[in-house]
Amino acid sequence: MNARYYTLRQADLPALFDRARGDYDVIAKRRDANGNLCYGPATSFADVDFTAEQPRLSAKACAFPQIEELTRYRREGRTFTDATPAAPARPALLFGVNMCDAAAFEILDKVFSWDYKDDPYLERRARTTLFALACDALQIDCFCDRLDFPTAAVDLIAYRRGDDYLVEVRTEKGAALAEKYAACFGPAPAAEATGPGATSPPAAKKPPLLEEARPQLSRSFDHEDWALLAGTCVGCGTCTYLCPTCHCFDIQDEGGPAEGRRLRVWDHCTGRTFTQMPAHQPRDRQFQRYRQRLLHKFWYYPERFGPILCTGCGRCITFCPVKINIRELVEYFGGLKATPPGGARRK
């Protein structure tokens, strides 16, 4: 559909939230008991942090939970029963989600609907409306301005305009929300009736884009500097668990002969046992595991699906305990910079 544009006044945000709560399970940014910003169920607009500040955790758990029960079984005598958890009945609204987190869902969609249709994930995605809030400045360590990530699946985008917002409605789901709560939206200013006039800084891309590194990355697998530059990785998994696009998981069974359940849990490719087989670990050195993560994001995934497996949120840089900077490594191994992070190339 062709995009439509509306004005949303700051004063109308509480009314929009309250009306949406009647029809949706609303998930928004809010502070937890320790004051940390996180995505979670919101029941009052007073608890919502409708700002562009980035939560530590991404929003991917809304469709891809960290721990998910796939089935539960029970045996009584000779009778065996199993049950798959029912999908939530109400639709969900991600309200004020950061653009880097909203855009990640389109990237994940390709994985979970590719060679196998992952029903639990796809059911959650189908019932979720993404109402994104565009940043008006780059976040710490963010490099979204260096990536051309997809945004077609983002249903609505709010751009800050003084005290109010210009809202871009981009999909049928977004149009349905805007029409249902039409009293909260007004006409867009004439100058922006066909699109945002002044785009926010993250929208202005700065070449060279990291997509340009892919040809050289495809020839970098045996580069002599991987061990030096990626060998400091400790395999903690912080980068993958915080990442909005990482999607590795493990299947675990709990219980015994009488009853139990099967779970899907997040996993990470930088872990020591991730590719462990009974007699062999094909990635027996830590730099090989980090190399796998980087090349999967910037070479293997794009080769199969098109876009890069990254939205440039920068969390993996900010919270890495040994301060590995994935953007700098992509630039170096991808041939965009001649010198490695930290100085001149070793002899």
N, C-alpha and C positions, 0 to 999 in steps of 0.2 A: 504494500500500500504506500501511497505518497504520504510523506510526513505532514503532520499538522502541528500548529503551534498555538500555545495558550499562555496566559499570564496566571501565575499562582501567587497570591499575596501571602506574605509572612503571616498575617493575621488569620488567614484561612487554613493554615496548616493543621491546627488542632481539630477543626471541624472535619477536614478531609480524613485525618487519622481516625477520629471517632466513628465516622460513617463507614470507613473501610473495615474497621473492627467488627462491624455487624455482619460482614460478608466474607472476610478473609481471616486466616491466622496471620497476624502481622508480625514480621520479624524486622527488627530495626537495631540501630546502634544504641547501646545503653551502657551505663557504668555498673560493674559488678560490685560486690561487697568490699573489694580492695581498691576500688576506684579505677580499675582497668577498663578501657573501652572494648566492647565485644558485641558481636551480633547475638541476638536472642529474642525470645518471645516478648512482645511489649503489650501491656494492657492499658497504659496511660501515656498520653503524649508528654506529660510532665517528666517521664523517665527517658524519653527519646533524646538522643544527641544528634540532631539533624544538622550536622556539619560535615565537612569534607575530611576531617581527621581520620586517619587510617587505623582500624583496630589491629591488634597484633595477629589474631587469627583471621583467615579469610572467611568468606561466606559459603564455601563449597559444601560444608556439612549440611546445609539446608537440603541438598539433593543427594549428597554422598556422605552419610553420617560416619563418624570416626569408628563407631561400633554399631553394627547393624545385625539384627536377628533375621536370618533368612528363612528358617523353618524351626519348628519344635516338634519333638516326637514323644510318644508315651506308649508303653506296653503294659497291658493288664491281662495276665494269662496268655491266651493265644490271640488276643486282639491287639493289633498295632494301629495306632492313629498318628497322623502328622498334620500339622497346620501351618500355613503360611500367614504371617501377620497381615492384617488388612491394611490397606492404604488409608491415610486420613481422608475423611469425607469432604472437609472444607478446602477450598483453594487457599494458597499462601501468597502473601505479598511481601516481597523484600523491599522495605521502605527506606529510601535514602542510602542505598548500597553504593559503595565507591565504584567508579567506572572500571577500575582494574579487576575488581571482584565480579562485577556484573558481566563483563566481557569474557571472563574465564569459562562461564557456563557453555558458551557456544563451542569452545575448544574441547571441553569435556564431553559434550554431546556427541561429537564425532567418534570418540573412543567407545562410549557406552551404547552406541547404535550401529556399530560397524559390522563385524563378522557375527556378532551375537547381540540380540536385543535384550538389554539388561532391564527387565521390567521394573524392579524396585526404583532404580534411578530414573528411568523414563517416566514412570508414573508421577514421581515427585516433580520432575521438570515440567510436565504437562500442566500441573495444577499451580505452578508458580509464576507470578508476574514480577518482573524486574523493574523497579522504579529507581533509577540511578541518580545520584547527585554528582555532577561534574565538579572536579577540583578547580579552584581558581589559582592554585600555585602547586608546584611540584612538591611531593612529600619527601621526607628525608630518604636518601639513597634511591629514590624512584628514578626509573629510566624509561617510563612509558612514552616519552617523547622520542625515543630511539627505536620504537617498534610500531609496525603497522598492523596491530592486532584487530580481529574482527569485532564488530559491534552490532551486527544485524539482529541478534537475538535479544538485545536490550529493548524492553518494551516502551519505557519512557525515560527521558533524561531531563533533569532540572538544572538549568544554568543560572547561577546567581546574577541578579541584576539589581544592585543596590540592596534595598531591604526585601525585595521580592524575587521572583524566579520566572524565567522563560522556560516553559515546559515543551519539549519536543515529544510528540506521540508518534511512535515508529512502527507499531505492529497492531494487529487486530486485538490482541489482549490489552494493549495499552489504550486503544480507542474505546474498548468496552469499559475500562475503568473511568476514563475521562467523561464518557457519556453518562455513566451511572451517577457520577458525582459532579455533574455539570455546574451545579450551584457554587462549587468551590473554585471553578476556573473562569477566567475572563478572556476576552479577545487579546491576542498578542499585539504589541505596538506595531504600527504600520511599517516601521523600518525593519521589523523582524518577523513579519507575518509569513515570510517564506523561508526563514532560517535564521540562526544566530548571526548577529552582526559582528560583535566583538567576541572572538573565541577565547577560551581560557588558555593559559600558557601550555598545559599539557597537550592541547590539541594541535599546537604548532610543532610539527616534526622537525628534528634536527639531523641532517645527514652527517655522516653516513649511517643509514639505518642498519640495525644488526642483522636484518634479513640478507644484507649483502655479504655477510661473512660465510654463508652456507657453502659456496663452492670450495673455498679454501679449507673450511672445517672438514669437508668430506675427504680431504687429503692429509688430515692432521693426526690420524689415529696413532701413528708410530712416532710422533714428534718427541724429540729427546727431552723436552722441558716439562712434559706432563708430570713426571715424578717429582720434579723440583717444585712446581707451582701448585699442584693439586695434592701433593703428598702430605700437606699439613692437615688435611681433613681428618677429623676424629671419628667420623661415622655416627654422629649423635642423632641425625635425622631431623634436626631443627628446621633446616631449609625446606625439606619435603613436607613436613607436617604444617608449616605455616603457608606454604605455597598454594595459591588458588587453583593451579592447574595440575599439580602432581596427583596421580591417581593410582599408584601401586597399592595393592591390597593382598591380604592373606585370608584363607578360609580356615577357621578353627572349629573343632567340635568339642563341646563340653557335655559332661554327663556320663551315663553308663548304660547298661542293658535295659534298665527299666524306663528311663526318661532322659532327655537331654535336648540340646539345641545346636544348631549350626550358625556360626557368626561370620560376618565379613568385617575385617578390621584393617585399618590403614597400615601400610608397610612402607619401607623406604629402600631404594636401590643402593644407598650408600652404606647400608648395614652390612656387618661382617658375614651374616648368614643368609643374605638375601638370595644368592644363587647357589647356596651350598647344596651339593649332592652327596649321596652316601660315601663316595670314594674320591670326590674331587670338588674343588672350588675354582671355577674358571677365572674368577677375579680375586686372586689371593692377596693382592696388594691394594692398599686403600686408595691410592691415586687412580687405579683402574676403575674403582667403583664411582669415584667422583667424575671421572672422564665419561663414564656411561651416562650419568645424570645430565651433564652438559650437552653431550652429543645427541642424546635422546631429544632434548628440548629444541636444539637448534639445527639438527640434521635429520635424525631418523623420523621423528614425528612429521616435520614439514614435508619430507619426501613422500609420505603416505597420504597426508591429509591436507597439506597446503600451508596453513598458518603456522607460526612458531608456537611452541608449547610454553608460552610465557607472555605475561602482560606487563612486565616491567614494574611490578609493585615495589620491589626492593627489599622485601622482608628478609630474604635469604642473606642479604648483605648486612642489614642492620643487626640481626640477631645471631649471626654466625659467631660462635665463640672464638674462632681463630681468624676471623675477619677475611675470609675468602670472598673476593668480589667477582661474581660470575660475569658481569658486564665486561670487566677488564680482561678476563680470560677469553671471552668470546672475541673481543677486539684483537687480542694478540694471536690466538690460534687461528682466527678467521682472517688474518692478514690485513685487518683495518689499522693496526698499529704495528710498528716495527720492533718496538721494545716491549718487554714483558712488564707486568706490574712490579713496581719496586725498583726499576732502574734498567741499566743497560743489560743486554742479553749476555749471559755467561759465556765464557770461552770454552 
